[in-house]
C-alpha cells in the first residue's frame, strides 16, 4: 500500500479500506496519529476516533515514547547529557533504598518472578542466554570485567597512575594483575563469584583459590600492597559506588603512609 497516496483519498475510503490504511500506517509502519493526521489533512483526534471505532487500539504513553525513540522521531531526555557525580550518587542511593525497604516477602516475590521468567523461556532461549553469558565471560577475560573497567575509569579521573591487566612483570612469572596503581605500589585484584563460590564446580573453585593464594604470595613478596575486592553482590550503580568509596579510603591511607609488611593485604 502507498500510504501517502491512500491518505489523500482517506475520506472517500470504505470502512474496510480505512481499517487497512490505519492498520498499515499505525501498526505496521509505526507512524504516529499526529503524522497520519497531517498526511490525511485533518486533526489527530479525528483519525484516532476512527481507529477506535474500527477496533485499532492506540499505544499507551510508554509505548508511544518507545516507538518514537526507535523510529528516531524523538531523542531520549538524557541523551547527550552527562549527570554530575552528586546526581548519579543520589539516583543510585535512591534506587538502593527502594530495594532495602522491601519486605522479605516482596524480595522473595521478585526473586520468584525472575525464576519464573527463566522457566518460561524455551530451551532455545535458555541456550542462547547461556551462550551469551559464556561470551561475556570470555570477553571480560580479555578486556576486564565491568567492575574493573569502572574502577580504572574512576581512579584515572582522580589522577592515579594505573596500569590495566599488566602481564609478565613479576620476576620469572607469567602473571597478570587486574589493576596496578604505580604511584602507590599497590595491586588491585577484582575477584568475581567463581573465586569464592562453586560457579563452575568444586574442582574449578579449588583451582581458582590455589591460584589466588599463589598470586597473593608473589605480589606481597615483591614488597607491594594488595587489595582484593570480592564481588559478592550483583553489579548496580549503588554497589559500584560503595566499592569505589571503600577503595578510595584505603588508597588515601596508603597515600599518607605506605603500610607496614603485615598490613599490606586488604580485602574489600
C-alpha positions in Angstrom: 0.0 0.0 0.0 1.2 3.5 -0.9 0.4 5.3 2.4 0.7 8.9 1.1 -1.4 8.2 -1.9 -4.1 6.4 0.1 -4.1 9.2 2.7 -5.1 11.8 0.1 -8.4 10.0 -0.5 -8.9 9.0 3.1 -12.4 10.5 3.4 -13.7 8.6 0.4 -12.4 5.2 1.6 -14.8 2.4 2.7 -14.7 1.4 6.3 -12.7 -1.8 5.3 -10.1 0.3 3.4 -9.8 2.8 6.2 -9.1 -0.1 8.6 -6.5 -1.4 6.3 -4.9 2.0 5.8 -4.8 2.9 9.6 -3.5 -0.6 10.5 -0.7 -0.4 7.9 0.2 3.2 8.9 -0.1 3.0 12.6 0.6 -0.7 13.5 2.9 -1.9 10.7 4.8 1.3 9.8 4.5 2.7 13.4 3.5 6.2 12.2 2.0 8.4 14.9 -1.5 9.7 14.9 -0.2 13.2 14.5 1.8 12.3 11.4 -1.1 10.3 9.9 -3.4 13.3 10.5 -1.0 15.5 8.7 -1.0 13.1 5.7 -4.8 12.9 5.7 -5.2 16.7 6.2 -7.2 16.6 9.5 -6.5 16.6 13.2 -5.1 13.7 15.3 -8.3 13.1 17.3 -10.3 12.5 14.2 -8.1 9.6 12.9 -7.7 8.3 16.5 -11.5 8.2 16.9 -11.9 6.4 13.5 -9.3 3.9 14.6 -11.0 3.2 17.9 -14.4 2.6 16.1 -12.5 0.1 13.8 -11.0 -1.7 16.8 -7.5 -0.4 16.4 -6.1 0.4 19.9 -3.9 3.3 20.5 -0.4 2.9 22.1 -0.2 4.0 25.7 2.2 6.8 26.6 5.2 4.5 27.4 4.7 2.5 24.1 4.4 5.7 22.1 7.6 7.1 23.6 9.4 3.9 22.9 8.3 3.8 19.3 9.2 7.5 18.8 12.7 6.7 20.1 13.1 3.6 18.0 11.9 5.4 14.9 14.2 8.4 15.6 11.3 10.9 15.9 12.4 12.0 19.3 15.5 11.9 21.5 15.8 10.4 24.9 15.6 13.2 27.5 19.1 12.3 28.9 20.8 11.7 25.6 24.0 13.7 25.4 23.7 14.9 29.0 26.4 14.0 31.5 25.0 13.8 35.0 27.1 15.3 37.8 28.7 12.8 40.2 26.4 14.0 43.0 23.3 13.4 40.9 24.5 9.9 40.0 25.1 9.1 43.6 21.7 10.3 44.7 20.0 8.2 42.0 21.9 5.1 42.9 21.2 5.6 46.6 17.5 6.1 46.0 17.3 3.0 43.9 19.1 1.0 46.5 16.8 2.3 49.2 13.8 1.1 47.3 15.2 -2.5 47.4 16.3 -2.1 51.1 12.8 -1.0 52.1 11.1 -4.1 50.5 9.9 -6.7 53.0 11.3 -10.2 52.9 8.1 -11.4 51.2 8.4 -8.7 48.5 12.0 -9.6 47.9 11.2 -13.3 47.7 8.3 -12.5 45.3 10.6 -10.5 43.0 13.1 -13.4 43.1 10.3 -15.9 42.2 9.3 -13.7 39.3 12.8 -13.9 38.0 12.9 -17.6 38.3 9.5 -17.9 36.6 10.8 -15.8 33.7 13.7 -18.2 33.3 11.4 -21.3 33.5 9.1 -19.8 30.9 11.8 -19.5 28.3 12.1 -22.1 25.6 15.1 -24.4 25.5 16.4 -22.4 22.6 16.2 -19.1 24.5 17.9 -20.6 27.5 20.7 -22.0 25.4 21.1 -18.5 23.7 21.3 -16.8 27.1 23.9 -19.3 28.4 25.9 -18.8 25.2 25.9 -15.0 25.6 26.9 -15.5 29.2 29.9 -17.6 28.1 30.8 -15.0 25.5 30.6 -12.2 28.2 33.0 -14.2 30.5 35.5 -14.7 27.7 35.3 -11.0 26.7 35.8 -10.0 30.3 38.9 -12.1 30.5 40.3 -10.0 27.6 39.0 -6.6 28.3 38.3 -6.7 32.1 35.0 -7.0 34.0 32.5 -4.2 34.3 33.8 -3.6 37.9 37.4 -3.5 36.8 36.7 -1.0 34.0 34.6 1.2 36.3 37.4 1.3 38.9 40.0 2.0 36.2 38.0 5.0 34.9 37.3 6.4 38.4 40.9 6.1 39.5 42.2 7.6 36.3 39.8 10.6 36.8 41.4 11.1 40.2 44.9 11.2 38.6 46.1 7.9 39.9 48.7 6.2 37.6 47.0 2.9 36.9 48.2 0.0 34.7 45.4 -2.2 33.5 45.9 -6.0 33.1 49.6 -5.8 33.2 51.4 -9.0 32.4 54.9 -10.6 32.6 56.2 -8.1 35.2 56.9 -10.0 38.3 60.3 -11.8 38.3 60.2 -15.1 36.4 56.4 -15.2 36.4 53.8 -15.0 33.7 51.5 -13.2 36.0 48.7 -10.8 35.1 47.3 -8.3 37.6 43.9 -6.6 37.2 45.0 -3.1 38.2 48.3 -1.8 39.4 48.5 1.7 41.0 52.0 2.6 40.2 52.3 5.7 42.4 51.2 3.7 45.5 52.9 0.4 44.6 49.5 -1.3 45.1 47.9 -4.1 43.1 44.1 -4.3 43.0 42.6 -7.7 42.2 38.9 -8.0 41.4 37.5 -11.4 42.2 34.2 -12.5 40.7 31.9 -15.1 42.3 33.9 -18.0 40.7 36.7 -17.2 43.1 34.7 -18.0 46.2 31.6 -19.9 45.1 31.4 -23.2 43.1 30.0 -21.5 40.0 31.8 -23.9 37.7 32.0 -26.8 40.2 34.1 -27.5 43.3 37.2 -28.6 41.4 37.4 -25.3 39.5 36.8 -23.3 42.7 39.7 -25.1 44.4 41.9 -24.4 41.4 41.0 -20.7 41.4 41.6 -20.4 45.1 45.0 -22.0 44.8 45.9 -19.7 42.0 44.7 -16.7 44.1 46.9 -17.7 47.0 50.0 -18.1 44.8 49.4 -14.7 43.2 48.9 -13.1 46.6 52.2 -14.5 47.9 54.1 -13.4 44.8 52.8 -9.9 45.0 53.4 -9.4 48.7 56.9 -11.0 48.4 57.7 -8.2 45.9 57.1 -5.7 48.7 53.9 -4.5 47.1 50.5 -3.9 48.7 47.5 -5.9 47.6 43.8 -5.0 47.7 41.4 -7.9 46.9 37.9 -6.8 46.0 35.4 -9.7 46.3 32.3 -9.1 44.1 29.7 -10.6 46.4 26.7 -8.7 45.0 25.2 -8.1 41.6 26.5 -5.1 39.9 24.4 -2.0 40.4 25.3 1.7 40.5 25.0 1.8 44.2 27.3 -1.2 44.6 29.9 0.2 42.3 30.0 3.5 44.3 30.1 1.6 47.6 33.1 -0.4 46.4 34.8 2.8 45.0 34.3 4.6 48.3 35.9 1.8 50.3 38.7 1.5 47.8 39.5 5.2 47.8 39.5 5.2 51.7 42.2 2.5 51.6 44.2 4.3 48.9 44.1 7.5 50.9 45.6 5.8 53.9 48.3 4.3 51.7 49.0 7.8 50.3 49.6 9.1 53.9 51.9 6.2 54.7 52.7 3.1 52.8 51.6 0.2 55.1 54.0 -2.0 57.1 54.7 -5.5 55.9 51.9 -7.1 57.9 49.3 -4.5 56.8 49.8 -4.8 53.0 47.0 -7.2 52.3 43.4 -5.8 52.4 40.1 -7.4 51.5 37.0 -5.4 50.5 
